[in-house]
Amino acid sequence: MVRRIEKIAVIGSGIMGGGIAALCAGAGIKTIMLDIVPFNLNENEKKDPKARNKVVQAGLDAQLKARPSAFMDKKNDLNFLTTGNLEDDFNRLSECDLIIEVVVENLKIKQELFAKIEKIKKR
């Protein structure tokens, strides 16, 4: 059985996750990069999508500044990359053919994440 990978999710926007997302987008694959919602948001920020995506945006910004860049052609590659957070955008993982997990090395966090992914992933 041949499976086409048309959409990829990368969970984690640190150096490794951001780099993987950049390379996937550079290969022309629709890629979504997700990360956590910051813990320290005030009441107004909790309703602000931009504030809720601060962590993933910081990861993307770091990749855009990195030298050498993991992006092959930043202007073009960004057309294939979207960002979000693990609360508001978690269900978008159900659209993905491949999900790559690059979160903190904490077994409990990983187990909880995998259990949630198992419920919505493509079969």
SULJO-V309957 format. One record per residue. N is the residue number from 0. SS is DSSP state (H for helix, E for strand, L for the rest). Layout:
N_SS / N_SS
This chain:
0_L / 1_L / 2_L / 3_L / 4_L / 5_L / 6_E / 7_E / 8_E / 9_E / 10_E / 11_L / 12_L / 13_L / 14_H / 15_H / 16_H / 17_H / 18_H / 19_H / 20_H / 21_H / 22_H / 23_H / 24_H / 25_H / 26_L / 27_L / 28_L / 29_E / 30_E / 31_E / 32_E / 33_E / 34_E / 35_L / 36_L / 37_L / 38_L / 39_L / 40_L / 41_L / 42_L / 43_L / 44_H / 45_H / 46_H / 47_L / 48_H / 49_H / 50_H / 51_H / 52_L / 53_H / 54_H / 55_H / 56_H / 57_H / 58_H / 59_H / 60_H / 61_H / 62_H / 63_H / 64_H / 65_L / 66_L / 67_L / 68_L / 69_L / 70_L / 71_L / 72_L / 73_H / 74_H / 75_H / 76_H / 77_H / 78_H / 79_H / 80_E / 81_E / 82_E / 83_E / 84_E / 85_L / 86_L / 87_L / 88_L / 89_H / 90_H / 91_H / 92_H / 93_H / 94_H / 95_L / 96_L / 97_E / 98_E / 99_E / 100_E / 101_L / 102_L / 103_L / 104_L / 105_L / 106_H / 107_H / 108_H / 109_H / 110_H / 111_H / 112_H / 113_H / 114_H / 115_H / 116_H / 117_H / 118_H / 119_H / 120_L / 121_L / 122_L
